[in-house]
Amino acid sequence: MTAQPSITVPAPFTVHERRRETHDTVTVVLEAPDGFEFTAGQFNMMSPFGVGEAAISISGDAAATDTITHTIRAVGAVTDALCDLRPGDVVGVRGPFGSGWPKAQLRGRDVVVVAGGIGLAPVRPAILDALRDEAGSLSIVYGARTPADLLYTDEYAAWERQGARVEVTVDRADPSWHGDVGFVTTALERVVTGLSRPIAVACGPEVMMRVAAERLIGLGVAPTEILVSLERNMKCGAGWCGHCQYGSDFVCRDGPVFPYSDVETRFSVREL
């Protein structure tokens, strides 16, 4: 197998591990070919053979050399099939595609990660990169609908031990929940106040990212220093088919990571 899969023909990757995250979300770890590299924030096109293909963000560590990790929520036929994969199964992969989180821009800064729901998966590689950056600080503000919808719950304590500040909130609590209830914007004020050089990384529902970006701007963070990851209906991965066109950009080729300043005026445009 070549080091990087073709951008046009899926390459066969073997499933190494499968972990259940929530009732509808699974993490699938693939065996990586020698030399496979990606940038935090990129995605692969994954195809359970005979079912179809879907764009799935890479949620693992960009420094890993032997595995490629994807966290997948079951929302249709293709993602249902991907979530049903078991160790030893083979899945088609094209990629990696798209722009990533700008590592050079984040290095040495006070990084504020804002994520909602499944949006924690695409920013997890950026979190792992930031934890290795001794020159800056890392704050993570994460929200989900309910406690049962939270991802990677066994990792928060480890992130805190490595120096991160982790704020977790839910929209609706249950009797087992003893944390915050409410929107991520409330925690943002606590986190950003006092930071000298904040830069934000955001991924989640677009309404959440828009509201969070507006709050960050109100707290003094420039729109150019707010980085968002967009999700659109991506088919080819290379900007050829036009399915993911977003104004003059193609999310698969020019994104999915954009400065908020580049997409602010288009954030209210819904995908058809």
N, C-alpha and C positions, 0 to 999 in steps of 0.2 A: 504493500500500500504506500502511496506517496505521502509525504509529510502533511501537506495541506490538501483536503478534498477539492475536487473540481467545483467550479462555480455553476456548472451546468448539469453534471451527472452525479447523482448521490453515490457516495462511497459506503461500503458496509462497515459499520462499527458494532462491536459486541458489547452488550450490557454487562457491566461488572457488578453493579449493586443497585438496589431499589429501596427507597425509604418512604414510608408514608408520612406526610407532613400534616395534612388536615383531612377532613372527610372527602374533599374533592381535589386534593393537590398531592403530587408525588414528586420526589427527587430521584432522577435517574442518572447514575454515574456510568459513563462509557469508558472503555479502554481506549487510550489515546495512542495514535501511531507515533513513532519516533519523529521528533521535530515539529509536532503540531504546536502552533502558537496562536494566541489571541490576545486582544486588548480588552480590559475590563469595560463592559458596556456593549460589546458586540453580540451578535446572535448567529445561530445556525438555522438552516432550513432542515427540518427533520421529517423523515417519511417512513412510517410503518408501511412496509411494502404491500401494495394492493389496496391501500385505504386512501392515501392522499399525502399532503405535505403541509407543514405549518412552520411559521417562524417562531423559534423559541430562544429566549435570551440565555446566554451562558451564565450560570450562577455560581460557578466554582472559582477557585483561586487561579489567577493568571500565572502565578509562579509554579503551579503544579505541572509536571512533565509527563505523568503517566495516566492521568484521567481527565475527562471533560465532564462537567456536571451541568445538568439542566433541571430546573424546577418547573413542573408543568401542572396547570390546572385543567381539569376535564370540563370542557365546555362544548364539545361537539365530537363528531365521529373520529377525526384525526387525533385530537388530544385525548379522547377516551382510549384509543388504541395505544397511544404513547404511554399513558398512565398504567396500562395493563402489561407493559413489558416486564420481563423477569430476567434475572441473571442468566446469561448464556444466549438470550435472544439477540437477533441482529436487526439493526435499524439503519436506514439510509441517512446520510448526512451530507449536506452541502454547506460550505462556508469556511471560515467565519466571514460575516458580512457587516457592513456599516461602520460608522464612527464609534469611538469609545469615549469613556470619560477622559478628559485631557490630563494625563498624569503629571505632566510638567507644570500645568497651571495649578494643580492641587497641592503639589509638593511644598511643604513648609508652611502651609496655610492652616487656619482654623476651619476645618471641614465640617459642615453641618449637613448631614444626610437626612432627607425627609422622604418617607416612604409610606405608601398605603396599600394594604392587602398584598396581592401577589407582586406588587411593585418593589417589595424588598428583595426579590430574587435578582433583578438586573443590577441593583446597587450593591449586592453582597460582594462581588469582586472588588468594587471600589472601597468598601469597608475593609476588606482584608489587605488591600494595598496601603490604605491610610494607617492601619495598625502597625505597619512596618516603618512608617515615617516618624522618626523621633523628633523632627524639627517643628511639627505642628500638633494641633489637638484635633480630636474627633468627637463629635456629638451626633447621636443617632436619635431621631424622633420618628417613631413608627406607630401607625394606627391601623386597626382592623375593625370590622363590623362587630365581632364578638370575640371573646377569648379563644374559642374553638377555631377561629380563622387565622390566628397568629402563626407565622412561619418561624422556623429555626429557634423555637423557644429554649432549647437546650444550649444555645450559643450566647445568649445575652450576658450571662455571668462571666463567661470567658472573655468576651469583649471588654467588659468592665475591668476585669483583672489586668488586661493589657493597656488600660488607661482611658478607654472610651467612656463617655457619658451616655447612658442609654435611657431614653424616656419612652415608655410604651403606654398607649391609651386605646380604649375601645369605644365604639359607639353605644353598644348595649352590654351591660355587665350581666353576669350570672352569680349565683351564691358563692362560687369558688373564686371570684375575682376580687382582689383587694387593691388594685392599682387605679390609675386615673380613668375617668370616663369623660369623653368629649372629643373635640376635634384636635388635630395635631397643631393647629395655630396657637392654641393656648400654651402648649409646651414650648413652642418656638420662642415666645417672648422670654421665657426663663432661660433658654439655652443661649440665644444670640446676645442678650444683654451682657455687656462686659467683654465680649470677644473683640480683639483688636483688628484682626484681618480675616473676617469670615468670608467663606465662599460656600455656596450651597449646591447640593446634588439632590435632585428630586425625581421620583418615579412613583406612579400610581394613577388613579383615575384623574382625568384631565381637570375636572372641576376642583379636585383637591390640590393639584399642582398650581392651578391658577390662583386659588385663594391663598395658598402658602406663599406663592411668589409675591402677591400683592402685600402680604403681611411682612415678608422679608424686606421688600422695598421700603415699606413704612418704617422698618427698623434700621434703615440705612444701608442695606445691601444693594449694590448696583445691579440692574437687570443683566448686564454683561457677566456678572459674577454669580448668576443663578443658572445652573445647568439642568435641563430637563430631558427626560427620555420619553419619546413619543411612541405610541403603538398605533399602527395602521394596518390595513389589509395587504400584507406583503406576499407576493407570489414568486417573482423571479429572483429577488435579492440583489439585483445589479442595476436597477433603474431602467430596465428595458420595457417592461409591460405597462407601467403607468398606474397600476392598482393603488399604489401608496402615495401618489402625488399629493403634495401639501403646498398649495400655492405654486411657487416656482421650483420647489425642492421635491426630491423623492426621499421618503423617510428611510428606505432600505439602503440607499447609496449615500445621501448627504447627512443622514441621521443614523440611528435614532436619537443621538445626543445632540441637542442644540442649545446655545445660549438663549435664555428667555427673551432677551432683547431682539432676537431674530424671529421669534414666533409669537410674540405677545399679541400683535394685532390679528393673528389668525387663530388664536386659541379658542375663540367662540364658534369657529366653523366646524360643523359636525360632518363626519364622514358619511357619504351616501351608501 
